[in-house]
């Protein structure tokens, strides 16, 4: 039974694309459970990462970056953001402190205000700022706009000030027993985590167009052989020209994507895997209900 001062609850990461939400989640959980890329809109799923400490348990919800919805895919992504904000105990607004304030930042701030939830502002990427005094005007701006419980500068990439952040987050959660067992790290099925690992490598090796038109679905997971798990993933694109880009000359790029993804998957599963990748052209899949359902991108 947990001690009477033990705290637990749900915490949503909210922010613009590229604020560093997935990098922070992976760092806190200690495993790669969310795809990380410098390309916007990398996160498409509402991912729960569970962190258990002696003083409390935090169930983090990593949400897609807040953006203007276009395709059905984007509308579902934004719906998951709004749902997360309304269903948590605490909202963490994650802001890239190394860039100037824009309309997108104000839109996210308004979303936090409307939630009427206790909130903490986390200023990320301070490793990119030489003079930390540059943070003061930004901190003052946000403190005037909203009554944040705390304002905490951190570096998710370097792990700087994350312990202080965790202490403050737990302090603002309700008292209660753990929600999950201590050995659980995420609610995401392995099939989705693996698919996202493959997509992460696609984002890292392709140009600007491909990230928005690509999705990965784990179609087959075979553990018949105790020494090697066989995983088959299909890569969705919308046009034949995009398929050629991902496959590359003589299949070289697809092979490279598979090699890099396999390293991460084997590290996660702690066993040998055989990874088969297949590229499939599905026109306008981002607006197709059935395809989005199969990918686990919820309404």
C-alpha positions as CSV (number, residue, x, y, z in Angstrom):
1,X,0.0,0.0,0.0
2,X,1.4,3.4,-0.9
3,X,2.2,5.9,1.8
4,X,-0.4,8.6,2.6
5,X,1.8,11.3,1.0
6,X,2.4,9.4,-2.2
7,X,1.1,11.2,-5.3
8,X,0.1,9.9,-8.7
9,X,-1.7,11.3,-11.7
10,X,-1.8,12.1,-15.4
11,X,0.3,14.8,-17.0
12,X,0.0,16.0,-20.6
13,X,2.9,17.5,-22.6
14,X,1.5,20.2,-24.8
15,X,3.5,22.2,-27.3
16,X,4.3,23.2,-30.8
17,X,5.9,20.7,-33.2
18,X,9.6,20.4,-32.5
19,X,9.3,21.6,-28.9
20,X,11.0,18.4,-27.8
21,X,8.1,16.6,-26.2
22,X,9.1,13.1,-27.5
23,X,12.8,13.6,-26.6
24,X,11.8,14.5,-23.1
25,X,9.4,11.6,-22.7
26,X,12.0,9.1,-23.9
27,X,14.6,10.6,-21.5
28,X,12.2,10.4,-18.5
29,X,11.0,6.9,-19.2
30,X,14.5,5.6,-20.0
31,X,13.4,3.8,-23.2
32,X,12.7,4.9,-26.7
33,X,8.9,4.7,-26.9
34,X,8.2,7.8,-29.0
35,X,9.6,8.6,-32.5
36,X,12.0,11.6,-32.4
37,X,12.8,13.8,-35.4
38,X,13.5,17.4,-36.3
39,X,10.7,17.2,-38.8
40,X,7.4,18.7,-37.7
41,X,4.4,16.5,-36.7
42,X,6.6,13.5,-36.0
43,X,4.3,12.4,-33.1
44,X,0.9,11.1,-34.3
45,X,-0.3,9.0,-31.4
46,X,-1.2,10.0,-27.9
47,X,1.5,8.1,-26.1
48,X,1.6,7.3,-22.4
49,X,5.0,7.1,-20.7
50,X,5.0,5.9,-17.1
51,X,7.6,7.1,-14.6
52,X,7.6,5.6,-11.1
53,X,9.5,7.2,-8.2
54,X,9.6,6.6,-4.4
55,X,7.5,9.7,-3.9
56,X,5.0,9.3,-6.7
57,X,4.1,8.0,-10.2
58,X,3.6,10.2,-13.2
59,X,1.7,9.0,-16.3
60,X,3.0,11.3,-19.0
61,X,0.9,11.8,-22.2
62,X,2.9,12.9,-25.2
63,X,0.6,14.6,-27.6
64,X,1.1,15.5,-31.3
65,X,2.5,19.0,-31.8
66,X,-0.3,21.7,-31.9
67,X,-0.8,22.7,-35.6
68,X,-3.5,23.7,-38.0
69,X,-5.5,20.6,-39.0
70,X,-5.9,19.8,-42.7
71,X,-6.3,16.2,-43.6
72,X,-8.4,13.8,-41.5
73,X,-5.1,12.6,-40.1
74,X,-4.3,16.0,-38.7
75,X,-7.8,16.5,-37.4
76,X,-7.5,13.2,-35.5
77,X,-4.1,14.3,-34.1
78,X,-5.5,17.6,-32.8
79,X,-8.6,15.9,-31.4
80,X,-6.2,13.7,-29.3
81,X,-4.4,16.9,-28.0
82,X,-7.7,18.4,-26.9
83,X,-8.8,15.1,-25.3
84,X,-5.5,14.9,-23.4
85,X,-5.8,18.4,-22.0
86,X,-9.2,17.8,-20.7
87,X,-8.5,14.4,-19.1
88,X,-5.3,15.0,-17.1
89,X,-4.5,16.3,-13.6
90,X,-1.7,18.7,-14.8
91,X,-0.7,20.3,-18.1
92,X,2.9,20.8,-18.9
93,X,3.4,23.5,-21.6
94,X,6.7,22.6,-23.3
95,X,8.2,25.6,-25.1
96,X,11.4,25.7,-27.3
97,X,13.2,28.6,-25.5
98,X,15.8,28.9,-28.3
99,X,13.4,30.4,-30.8
100,X,11.3,33.6,-30.9
101,X,7.7,33.7,-29.9
102,X,5.2,33.3,-32.8
103,X,1.5,33.0,-33.3
104,X,1.7,29.2,-32.8
105,X,3.1,29.7,-29.3
106,X,0.2,32.0,-28.5
107,X,-2.3,29.5,-29.8
108,X,-0.8,26.7,-27.6
109,X,-0.9,29.1,-24.6
110,X,-4.5,29.9,-25.2
111,X,-5.2,26.1,-25.3
112,X,-3.6,25.7,-21.9
113,X,-5.6,28.7,-20.5
114,X,-8.9,27.3,-21.8
115,X,-8.2,23.9,-20.2
116,X,-8.6,25.5,-16.7
117,X,-6.1,22.9,-15.4
118,X,-3.1,23.4,-13.1
119,X,-0.2,24.0,-15.5
120,X,3.6,24.2,-15.5
121,X,5.7,25.9,-18.1
122,X,8.8,24.1,-19.1
123,X,11.3,26.0,-21.2
124,X,13.2,23.4,-23.2
125,X,16.5,23.5,-25.2
126,X,18.4,25.8,-22.9
127,X,21.5,24.0,-24.1
128,X,21.2,26.1,-27.2
129,X,21.3,29.4,-25.3
130,X,24.7,30.8,-24.3
131,X,23.5,33.5,-21.9
132,X,20.8,32.1,-19.6
133,X,19.8,35.7,-18.8
134,X,18.1,35.6,-22.2
135,X,15.4,33.5,-20.6
136,X,14.2,36.2,-18.3
137,X,12.1,38.2,-20.8
138,X,10.5,34.9,-21.9
139,X,9.7,33.9,-18.4
140,X,8.3,37.3,-17.6
141,X,6.1,37.2,-20.8
142,X,4.5,33.9,-19.9
143,X,4.1,34.7,-16.2
144,X,2.1,37.8,-17.1
145,X,-0.1,35.8,-19.6
146,X,-1.0,32.9,-17.3
147,X,-0.7,31.8,-13.6
148,X,1.7,28.9,-14.1
149,X,2.4,26.8,-10.9
150,X,6.1,26.8,-11.9
151,X,8.3,27.9,-14.7
152,X,11.3,25.6,-15.2
153,X,14.1,25.9,-17.8
154,X,15.4,22.4,-18.9
155,X,17.4,20.6,-21.6
156,X,15.7,17.4,-22.5
157,X,18.6,16.5,-24.8
158,X,21.3,17.0,-22.1
159,X,19.1,15.9,-19.2
160,X,19.6,19.3,-17.5
161,X,17.3,20.2,-14.6
162,X,15.0,17.3,-15.2
163,X,15.1,16.1,-11.6
164,X,13.9,19.5,-10.4
165,X,11.2,19.4,-13.0
166,X,10.0,15.9,-11.9
167,X,9.9,17.0,-8.2
168,X,7.7,20.0,-9.1
169,X,5.4,17.9,-11.3
170,X,4.9,15.3,-8.5
171,X,4.2,18.1,-6.0
172,X,1.2,19.2,-8.0
173,X,-0.4,15.8,-8.5
174,X,-3.2,14.5,-6.3
175,X,-2.4,12.1,-3.4
176,X,-3.1,8.5,-4.3
177,X,-1.8,5.0,-5.0
178,X,0.1,4.1,-8.2
179,X,-2.0,3.9,-11.3
180,X,0.3,1.3,-13.0
181,X,2.7,-1.3,-11.6
182,X,6.3,0.0,-11.2
183,X,7.7,-2.1,-14.0
184,X,5.4,-0.7,-16.7
185,X,6.8,2.0,-19.0
186,X,4.1,2.7,-21.5
187,X,0.6,1.8,-22.7
188,X,1.7,1.6,-26.3
189,X,1.6,-1.9,-28.0
190,X,5.0,-3.1,-29.2
191,X,3.6,-3.2,-32.8
192,X,3.0,0.5,-32.7
193,X,6.4,1.4,-31.1
194,X,8.2,-0.7,-33.7
195,X,6.3,0.9,-36.5
196,X,7.2,4.3,-35.2
197,X,10.9,3.3,-34.9
198,X,10.8,2.5,-38.6
199,X,9.1,5.8,-39.4
200,X,11.7,7.7,-37.4
201,X,14.4,6.3,-39.6
202,X,12.5,7.3,-42.7
203,X,12.2,10.8,-41.5
204,X,15.9,10.9,-40.8
205,X,16.9,9.8,-44.2
206,X,14.4,11.6,-46.5
207,X,13.6,15.2,-47.6
208,X,10.9,17.6,-46.6
209,X,7.9,16.0,-48.5
210,X,8.1,12.5,-47.3
211,X,7.4,12.9,-43.5
212,X,3.9,14.1,-44.2
213,X,2.9,11.4,-46.6
214,X,4.5,8.4,-44.9
215,X,3.1,6.0,-42.3
216,X,4.2,2.6,-41.1
217,X,2.0,-0.3,-40.0
218,X,3.3,-3.5,-38.4
219,X,1.4,-6.2,-40.3
220,X,3.0,-9.4,-39.0
221,X,4.7,-10.4,-35.7
222,X,6.0,-14.0,-35.6
223,X,7.7,-15.3,-32.5
224,X,7.6,-19.0,-33.6
225,X,11.4,-19.1,-33.5
226,X,12.6,-18.5,-29.9
227,X,15.9,-17.2,-31.1
228,X,14.5,-14.6,-33.6
229,X,11.3,-12.5,-33.8
230,X,10.2,-11.9,-37.4
231,X,8.6,-8.6,-38.0
232,X,6.9,-7.4,-41.2
233,X,6.1,-3.7,-41.6
234,X,4.4,-1.9,-44.5
235,X,5.3,1.7,-45.3
236,X,2.5,3.7,-46.7
237,X,3.0,6.5,-49.3
238,X,0.6,8.3,-51.6
239,X,2.4,8.3,-54.9
240,X,4.8,6.0,-56.9
241,X,7.4,8.8,-56.9
242,X,7.4,8.8,-53.1
243,X,7.9,5.0,-53.2
244,X,10.9,5.4,-55.4
245,X,12.4,7.9,-52.9
246,X,12.1,5.6,-49.9
247,X,13.4,2.5,-51.8
248,X,16.3,4.4,-53.3
249,X,18.6,3.3,-56.1
250,X,18.9,-0.5,-56.1
251,X,16.9,-0.6,-52.8
252,X,19.8,1.0,-50.9
253,X,17.8,3.6,-48.9
254,X,15.2,1.0,-47.8
255,X,18.0,-1.3,-46.7
256,X,19.6,1.4,-44.7
257,X,16.3,2.3,-43.1
258,X,15.8,-1.3,-42.1
259,X,19.4,-1.7,-40.7
260,X,19.0,1.4,-38.5
261,X,15.5,0.5,-37.3
262,X,16.5,-3.0,-36.5
263,X,19.2,-1.7,-34.1
264,X,16.7,0.2,-32.1
265,X,14.1,-2.6,-32.1
266,X,16.7,-5.2,-31.0
267,X,17.7,-2.8,-28.1
268,X,14.1,-2.5,-27.1
269,X,13.2,-6.2,-27.3
270,X,16.7,-7.4,-26.2
271,X,16.7,-10.2,-28.8
272,X,17.5,-10.8,-32.4
273,X,14.9,-9.8,-35.0
274,X,14.4,-10.2,-38.7
275,X,12.8,-7.0,-40.1
276,X,11.1,-7.0,-43.5
277,X,10.0,-3.7,-45.0
278,X,7.6,-3.3,-47.9
279,X,6.5,0.0,-49.5
280,X,2.9,0.3,-50.5
281,X,1.2,3.1,-52.5
282,X,-2.2,4.1,-51.1
283,X,-3.6,7.3,-52.6
284,X,-4.8,9.8,-50.1
285,X,-4.4,7.5,-47.1
286,X,-4.4,10.5,-44.7
287,X,-8.1,11.0,-45.4
288,X,-9.1,7.3,-45.2
289,X,-10.9,6.3,-42.0
290,X,-10.0,2.6,-42.3
291,X,-6.3,3.1,-42.9
292,X,-6.1,5.5,-39.9
293,X,-7.9,3.0,-37.7
294,X,-5.5,0.2,-38.7
295,X,-2.6,2.5,-37.8
296,X,-4.0,3.1,-34.4
297,X,-4.4,6.9,-35.0
298,X,-7.5,7.4,-32.9
299,X,-10.4,9.6,-33.5
